[in-house]
Amino acid sequence: MKRVALTIIGTVLVSGCLPTYQQAGVASSIAAPPLFVAGIATAGLLWLLWRFATGHRGRFQHGVSSVCLCVLAAISAAVIPLWWADSLGIQSWLDDAFIYLGGSYIALLLVIWRIWVALDADRSFSWAPIASLAVLLLPALAVLPFAATKLTTSDPFFLLWICPGCWSFLRKIFEGTAGWGDWPGSGTAVVGALLLLELTVRGCRRLWSQRAVSAIEALAAEA
């Protein structure tokens, strides 16, 4: 069943149309390399914001990211024939893999990076995109052999792949209501906005402190 890319998750839950484990696993594997590139771009933006907020110059480990991208590309290439032949009905789920899994991936990336940067700022920019994708992709690879088993809204894999990017779908399941948060990426937007607010406030405080110190030093020099 071909679904429109921007349908809200409430429609999906009402319709009861969910992929099998294998369909979800193959679609996620194909989507992984482009999503990882988006994760690296997000990490680059975080690097700029962190530098503004703290003055710390973190560094990227390009070799690690390159190896990871090659591994993802190999996995994707291995399952692409299944998608191309559409023998498993995977084509209709590829859009959802990019939209829903992508939103959850970026949300997880932001959370994992924020924790990691407090412990090791230098490695956080390179490893947070890898760690967050591994959290989502390893289960997808693990369920590939289960071709006929359908996902359900209470399935742990479904919760993992959807929940970080669309928080309020939990309300849809347990209370039967839907809202703005059912849109793909709504949870990602909340996490991103909070993180942006924190880093902006920290950066402004740092600049104000520097200017205050400079002013005091200038007054002391004149005296």
N, C-alpha and C positions, 0 to 999 in steps of 0.2 A: 504494500500500500504506500503510494508516494505521498509524502507529507510536505507541506509548505515549510520552508526553512525557519520562518519566524513565528510559528505557532507557539502558543504558551503551553507550559507543561500541564496546566489544568485540562486542556483539550486532550492531551495524550492520556491522562489518567482516566478521563471520562470514557474515551473511546476504547480503552483497554487494549490498545494496539501496541505491543511491546515486542522487541526482538528476542530471538533465542540467544543463548550464551555465545554460540559460535558467531552469529551475525554481529553481536556487539563486540566480540573480541577482534574479529577481522576488521571491522570498521574502525575501531580504536587504533589498531596497529597501523592502518593506512594513514590515519590522521596524525599519528604521533610525530613524524619528522617536521611537518609544517608547524605543528603546535610547539615543538621544541624551539624552532627558530623564533616564533613569537615570544617564547619564554626568555630566550637570550636577549631579544630586544627589550623586553620588560626589565630584565636585570640591568641592561645598560642605562635605562631611565632611572632605575633605583640607584645606580652608581652615581649619577649626576645629582640626584636629590640628597643622597647621603653625604656627598662631598659638600653640598651647600649647607646641610644641617650641621655637620660636625667638622668640616675642614679636612677630614681623613681621606687620603687617596687610596682607596681599595684597588685591587688589581684582578684582572681576569686571567684564568688559567685556560688559555685558548686550546692547548693540546687536549685537555680533558673533554672540553665541549666538542671538539672535532671528532674525537674517538666515539663519543656518545652519539653524535649525529650519524656517523657511519654505521654504527650498530643498528640504530633505528631505521636507517634507510635499507639495510639488509633485511631486517624483519619485515618491513613494509613490502619490499620487493618479493619476498617469499610468499606473501599472502595476496598480492595484487592479482595473480591469475584467477583466484577464486572470485574476487570482486569483478574482474573483467568478464568472466563467463556468466556472472550473476547466478551461478548454480545454487547459491544459498539465499538468494533474495537480499543481498547485502547493499546493492546500490541505493535502495530506498532509505537506508539508515546512515549513509555516509554524511549527509548534511547534519544530521543530529549529532554524530560523533564530533564534528567540528564545533557545533554551536554549544551543546550542553557540556560535553567533555572539556571543550576549550575554556568555557567559563569556570568550571570547577578547577581546571589546571591552573589558571592564572590566580584564582582565589587562594588555592593551596600554596602556590609559589610565594605569594605575598606574605602569608602567615609564616611559612617555614623560613623565608628569608629574614623576617623581622626577628625571629628567635635566634637564627644562626648568626646574624650580624652582631648581636649582642655578645656572642661567644667568640666569634672569629670573623672579623669584618673582611679580611683578605680573601678567605675561601668562600664566603657566603654568596658572592656574586656569581661564581662559577658553579657551585654545587647545589644551590637552591633550585635552579631549573631542573637539574638532573634528579634530585631527590623527590621533588613534587611529581614529576612525570612518572618516576618509578612506582610511587604509591598508587597511581591510577593504572599504569600499563601492565604491571606484573600480574594483578588479578585478571586483566583482560586476556593475557597469554595463558594463564592457568585454566581458564574456562573454555578455551578453544575446542577441546575434544567433545564438549557437550553440545552436539549439534541440534538436538531436538528439544532440549529443555528451555522453556520460556522464562524470561525474566518476569518478576512480579514487583509491585511497588514496595513490598516489604523486604525484598531481597537485599542482603548486605552490599552486593556489587552495585545494584541500582542506587542505593543510598549513597555509596561512595562516589559514584560517577556524576550524580546529579546534585546532591545536597550542597556541596560547597559553593556552587554557582547559583543555585535557586533555593535559598533557605526555606521560603514559605511553602514549598511543596509539602513539607511535613504537616503543616496546618491543613493542607488539602487532604492528606491521607487520614489524619486523626479527627478532624472536625468537619470535613466536607465543604470547606470554604476556600475561595481563591482570592488573590489580590495582586497588587502590582509586583510583589516579590516573586510571582510565578514566572515572570519573564526571564529567559535565559540571560545570565550575566548580572542579575539584580544583586545577588549576594557578592559577586565580584566587585560591583560598583561600590557597595557599602564598605567592604574591606579597603579598597583602593582610596576611597574618600577619607576614611579615618587615618590611613597611613600617610596620605598626602598632607592632611591637616597637622599631624604630629611633626612631620619633617619640616613643614613650612614654619611652624611655631618655633621649633628648635633652631632652624636657620636664622630666623629673624632675631631671636634672642642672642645668638652668637654674634651677629653683625652689630647689634646694639651694644653688646658688651665690648666688642673691639673698638667701636667708636667712642664709648665712654672712657676706655683706657687711653685711647689716643688723645682725647680732650684733656684728661687729667695730666698726661705727660706734657702736653703743650703748655698748660697753665703752669706746671712746675718748672718747665724750661724758661718761661718768661719771667717767673719770679726769681 
